Amino acid sequence: MVNNIGFTLNSITLCINIFTCGISLIILTGILYYLRHNRMKKDDRITIILCANIYTLIFLYTIILMSFNIQAILGQLYAQDFNSPWCLLMGYFAAIFLSMVYWSFANQAFFRLCRIVYSNIKWLQYFWLYIVIPPVEFILVCLFLCPILLWHDIVYLSSDYYCNVANKNIRGIVWLLSLGYGTPLLLLLFIYMYITIYIYRQMNTQTLIVKQRQQRDLVVIRRILITVALLIALQIPRIVLLIMLFITKQEYTFFARIEWLFISFSMIGLCLSMAIFTPQLRSIILKKFRPSRLVPITGTLAGTLPSRPNNIIE
């Protein structure tokens, strides 16, 4: 019975991750194709580039989650052992890519902050600035999370058949939650709160055109709050587990698999919410998949076409 429940949870999570990979890859391919063949305004182009970065990270992270799911299924069916240096490295990169997902949303918030609040500072509006930021962040995140690898906090979980920071390892979990996920999330929330307060304060002193733009920005920010809620939800199971461990001193059998299931749902939610709530991205998707319309020639238009002379011999 226990094996059946674990197998079912892993199978459902694997299916969701496959779907998430497919969605993110399709949208990412559409973005790259559109950027290559179309011209866009600078602000819109930066927004789309930041979205492409997020979809790339989600794709890579879900690939690792899929490998975890496959290992868990094979381990349950055939009792295979996947303990290896490669397994430890995959656990390390899983933490890095998830942290980078948080930082990529913080990058979006930073761009909106620069565009709305600090629009008079020209170097903050440079396109290449937002191209350089993600790889620099990746290097920094690797350095920040390197201690969990050096401390051997990432271990092979024999009951789950993959490598990760054990839930009983308080040091590793706190390090991940604080530096890996908590810092970008707090920065993200602070930036959007600051932007919202700034817009409300400026509404009474701006022209009608600026007010309309600020209203659109507020609408986008409200929609982004749904994405922020999904980012917060990613870590709720782990926080709940820490509280339960602190109270009961006991780790439940399927909590890790439920946690991965929860994360998988959040990832597909992030993919869809970005496509729906980002106007520039939604426009690209609609243009890509909206069927072209054939406009019939009306009688008036047809009457304007030159008639063919009757005396022409073919």
C-alpha positions as CSV (number, residue, x, y, z in Angstrom):
1,M,0.0,0.0,0.0
2,V,2.8,2.4,0.9
3,N,4.7,1.6,-2.3
4,N,1.5,2.2,-4.3
5,I,0.9,5.6,-2.8
6,G,4.6,6.6,-3.4
7,F,4.5,5.3,-6.9
8,T,1.3,7.2,-7.7
9,L,2.6,10.5,-6.3
10,N,5.8,10.2,-8.3
11,S,3.9,9.3,-11.4
12,I,1.5,12.3,-11.1
13,T,4.5,14.6,-10.4
14,L,6.3,13.2,-13.4
15,C,3.4,13.8,-15.7
16,I,3.0,17.4,-14.5
17,N,6.7,18.1,-15.0
18,I,6.6,16.7,-18.5
19,F,3.7,19.0,-19.3
20,T,5.5,22.0,-17.7
21,C,8.6,21.2,-19.7
22,G,6.6,21.1,-22.9
23,I,4.7,24.3,-22.2
24,S,7.9,26.2,-21.2
25,L,9.8,24.9,-24.3
26,I,7.0,25.9,-26.7
27,I,6.7,29.4,-25.2
28,L,10.4,29.8,-25.1
29,T,10.8,28.8,-28.7
30,G,8.0,31.1,-29.7
31,I,9.7,34.0,-27.9
32,L,13.0,33.4,-29.6
33,Y,11.4,33.1,-33.0
34,Y,9.5,36.3,-32.5
35,L,12.5,38.2,-31.3
36,R,14.5,37.1,-34.3
37,H,11.9,38.1,-36.9
38,N,10.2,41.1,-35.4
39,R,11.1,44.5,-34.1
40,M,9.9,45.6,-30.7
41,K,10.1,48.7,-28.5
42,K,13.1,48.7,-26.1
43,D,10.9,48.3,-23.0
44,D,8.9,45.5,-24.5
45,R,12.0,43.7,-25.7
46,I,13.5,43.8,-22.2
47,T,10.3,42.4,-20.8
48,I,10.3,39.6,-23.2
49,I,14.0,38.8,-22.6
50,L,13.3,38.6,-18.9
51,C,10.4,36.3,-19.6
52,A,12.6,34.1,-21.8
53,N,15.1,33.9,-18.9
54,I,12.4,32.7,-16.5
55,Y,11.1,30.1,-18.9
56,T,14.6,28.8,-19.5
57,L,15.1,28.3,-15.8
58,I,11.8,26.7,-15.3
59,F,12.6,24.3,-18.1
60,L,16.0,23.4,-16.7
61,Y,14.6,23.0,-13.2
62,T,11.7,20.8,-14.3
63,I,14.2,18.6,-16.2
64,I,16.0,17.9,-13.0
65,L,12.7,17.3,-11.2
66,M,11.8,14.8,-13.9
67,S,15.1,13.0,-13.3
68,F,14.3,12.8,-9.6
69,N,10.9,11.4,-10.4
70,I,12.3,8.8,-12.8
71,Q,14.9,7.8,-10.3
72,A,12.2,7.4,-7.6
73,I,10.0,5.3,-9.8
74,L,12.9,3.0,-10.9
75,G,14.1,2.8,-7.4
76,Q,10.7,1.6,-6.2
77,L,10.2,-0.8,-9.0
78,Y,13.7,-2.3,-9.3
79,A,15.5,-1.1,-6.1
80,Q,18.2,0.7,-8.0
81,D,20.8,2.7,-6.2
82,F,21.5,6.2,-7.7
83,N,24.0,7.3,-5.2
84,S,26.9,9.0,-7.1
85,P,28.8,12.3,-7.4
86,W,26.5,13.1,-10.3
87,C,23.5,12.7,-8.1
88,L,24.9,15.1,-5.6
89,L,25.7,17.6,-8.3
90,M,22.1,17.3,-9.6
91,G,20.8,18.1,-6.1
92,Y,23.1,21.1,-6.0
93,F,21.9,22.4,-9.4
94,A,18.3,21.8,-8.4
95,A,18.7,24.3,-5.6
96,I,20.6,26.7,-7.8
97,F,17.9,26.7,-10.6
98,L,15.1,27.1,-8.1
99,S,16.9,30.0,-6.5
100,M,17.5,31.5,-10.0
101,V,13.7,31.3,-10.7
102,Y,13.2,33.6,-7.6
103,W,16.0,35.9,-8.7
104,S,14.6,36.1,-12.3
105,F,11.3,37.4,-10.9
106,A,13.3,39.9,-8.8
107,N,14.9,41.0,-12.0
108,Q,11.5,41.7,-13.5
109,A,10.6,43.7,-10.5
110,F,13.9,45.7,-10.7
111,F,13.3,46.5,-14.4
112,R,9.8,47.8,-13.6
113,L,11.3,49.8,-10.7
114,C,13.8,51.4,-13.1
115,R,11.2,52.1,-15.8
116,I,8.6,53.6,-13.5
117,V,10.5,55.3,-10.6
118,Y,13.9,55.9,-12.0
119,S,13.1,56.5,-15.7
120,N,15.4,59.5,-15.8
121,I,18.5,57.4,-15.1
122,K,19.5,56.3,-18.6
123,W,22.0,53.6,-17.8
124,L,19.3,51.7,-15.9
125,Q,17.2,51.5,-19.1
126,Y,20.0,49.9,-21.2
127,F,19.0,46.7,-22.9
128,W,22.3,45.0,-22.3
129,L,22.1,45.6,-18.6
130,Y,19.3,43.0,-18.4
131,I,21.3,40.7,-20.6
132,V,24.3,40.8,-18.3
133,I,22.4,40.5,-14.9
134,P,21.2,36.9,-15.2
135,P,24.7,35.2,-15.8
136,V,26.2,37.4,-13.1
137,E,23.4,36.3,-10.7
138,F,24.0,32.7,-11.7
139,I,27.6,32.9,-10.6
140,L,26.7,34.6,-7.4
141,V,24.0,32.1,-6.5
142,C,26.4,29.2,-7.2
143,L,28.8,30.9,-4.7
144,F,26.1,31.6,-2.1
145,L,24.8,28.0,-2.2
146,C,28.2,26.4,-2.5
147,P,28.4,25.8,1.3
148,I,25.6,23.3,1.3
149,L,27.8,21.2,-1.1
150,L,31.0,21.8,0.9
151,W,29.2,21.0,4.2
152,H,27.9,17.8,2.6
153,D,24.4,18.9,3.4
154,I,23.2,17.5,0.1
155,V,23.0,13.7,0.6
156,Y,21.5,10.7,-1.1
157,L,18.1,10.0,0.3
158,S,17.9,6.2,0.1
159,S,14.1,6.2,0.7
160,D,13.4,8.7,-2.1
161,Y,16.3,7.6,-4.5
162,Y,17.6,11.1,-5.3
163,C,20.0,13.6,-3.7
164,N,18.8,16.7,-1.8
165,V,19.2,18.5,1.5
166,A,17.6,16.3,4.1
167,N,14.6,17.8,5.8
168,K,16.2,17.0,9.2
169,N,19.3,19.0,8.3
170,I,18.3,22.3,9.8
171,R,21.5,24.1,8.8
172,G,21.1,23.3,5.1
173,I,17.4,24.0,5.0
174,V,17.7,27.4,6.8
175,W,20.6,28.3,4.4
176,L,18.5,27.5,1.4
177,L,15.4,29.2,2.7
178,S,17.2,32.4,3.7
179,L,19.8,33.0,1.0
180,G,18.5,30.9,-1.8
181,Y,14.8,31.8,-1.7
182,G,14.0,34.3,1.1
183,T,16.4,37.1,0.0
184,P,15.1,37.4,-3.6
185,L,11.5,37.0,-2.4
186,L,11.8,39.8,0.1
187,L,13.5,42.0,-2.4
188,L,10.7,41.2,-4.9
189,L,8.0,42.1,-2.4
190,F,9.8,45.3,-1.3
191,I,10.2,46.5,-4.9
192,Y,6.5,46.0,-5.8
193,M,5.4,47.7,-2.6
194,Y,7.6,50.6,-3.3
195,I,6.4,50.9,-6.9
196,T,2.8,50.8,-5.8
197,I,3.3,53.5,-3.1
198,Y,5.1,55.6,-5.7
199,I,2.4,55.4,-8.3
200,Y,-0.4,56.2,-5.8
201,R,1.6,59.3,-4.6
202,Q,2.2,60.5,-8.1
203,M,-1.3,60.1,-9.5
204,N,-2.6,63.5,-8.4
205,T,0.3,65.4,-10.0
206,Q,0.6,63.8,-13.4
207,T,-0.9,64.4,-16.8
208,L,-3.7,62.2,-18.1
209,I,-1.5,60.2,-20.4
210,V,0.9,59.4,-17.5
211,K,-2.0,58.5,-15.3
212,Q,-3.3,56.1,-17.8
213,R,0.1,54.5,-18.1
214,Q,0.4,54.3,-14.3
215,Q,-3.0,52.7,-14.1
216,R,-1.9,50.0,-16.6
217,D,1.2,49.5,-14.4
218,L,-0.9,49.0,-11.4
219,V,-3.1,46.4,-13.2
220,V,0.1,44.5,-14.2
221,I,1.4,44.7,-10.6
222,R,-1.8,43.3,-9.2
223,R,-1.6,40.4,-11.6
224,I,2.0,39.8,-10.7
225,L,0.9,39.4,-7.1
226,I,-0.6,36.1,-8.2
227,T,2.8,35.0,-9.4
228,V,4.4,36.2,-6.2
229,A,1.8,34.1,-4.3
230,L,2.9,31.0,-6.3
231,L,6.6,31.7,-5.5
232,I,5.7,31.9,-1.8
233,A,3.6,28.7,-2.2
234,L,6.7,26.9,-3.5
235,Q,8.2,26.8,0.0
236,I,5.1,26.4,2.1
237,P,5.4,22.5,2.3
238,R,9.0,22.7,3.5
239,I,8.2,25.3,6.1
240,V,5.2,23.2,7.3
241,L,7.5,20.2,7.5
242,L,10.1,22.1,9.5
243,I,7.4,23.1,12.0
244,M,6.1,19.6,12.2
245,L,9.6,18.2,12.7
246,F,10.2,20.8,15.4
247,I,7.0,19.8,17.2
248,T,6.8,16.0,16.7
249,K,10.5,15.2,16.1
250,Q,9.3,12.8,13.4
251,E,9.5,13.0,9.6
252,Y,6.5,11.7,7.6
253,T,7.0,9.1,4.8
254,F,5.3,10.9,1.9
255,F,6.0,14.5,2.8
256,A,8.9,14.9,0.4
257,R,6.9,13.5,-2.5
258,I,3.9,15.7,-1.6
259,E,6.4,18.6,-1.5
260,W,7.6,17.8,-5.0
261,L,4.0,17.5,-6.2
262,F,3.2,20.9,-4.8
263,I,6.3,22.4,-6.4
264,S,5.3,20.9,-9.8
265,F,1.9,22.4,-9.6
266,S,3.5,25.8,-8.7
267,M,5.8,25.5,-11.7
268,I,3.0,24.9,-14.2
269,G,1.1,27.8,-12.5
270,L,4.1,30.1,-13.0
271,C,4.3,29.1,-16.7
272,L,0.6,29.8,-17.3
273,S,0.3,32.9,-15.1
274,M,3.2,34.6,-16.9
275,A,1.7,33.8,-20.3
276,I,-1.6,35.3,-19.2
277,F,-0.6,38.3,-17.1
278,T,2.4,39.6,-19.1
279,P,0.8,41.7,-21.9
280,Q,3.8,41.6,-24.2
281,L,4.1,37.8,-23.9
282,R,0.3,37.3,-24.2
283,S,0.4,39.3,-27.4
284,I,3.1,37.1,-28.9
285,I,1.2,34.0,-28.0
286,L,-2.0,35.3,-29.5
287,K,-0.3,36.3,-32.7
288,K,1.4,32.9,-32.9
289,F,-1.7,30.8,-32.4
290,R,-4.5,33.0,-33.6
291,P,-5.7,31.7,-37.0
292,S,-5.4,34.1,-39.9
293,R,-8.5,35.6,-41.3
294,L,-9.3,35.7,-45.0
295,V,-11.2,38.9,-45.8
296,P,-13.6,38.3,-48.7
297,I,-13.6,40.8,-51.6
298,T,-16.8,42.8,-51.3
299,G,-18.8,44.0,-54.2
300,T,-17.6,47.5,-53.9
301,L,-13.9,46.4,-53.8
302,A,-14.5,44.0,-56.7
303,G,-16.0,46.8,-58.7
304,T,-12.9,48.8,-58.4
305,L,-10.8,46.0,-60.0
306,P,-10.0,46.6,-63.7
307,S,-12.2,44.6,-66.0
308,R,-10.6,42.4,-68.6
309,P,-11.0,43.5,-72.2
310,N,-13.2,41.3,-74.2
311,N,-11.2,41.7,-77.4
312,I,-8.1,40.0,-76.1
313,I,-7.5,36.7,-77.9
314,E,-5.8,34.0,-75.8
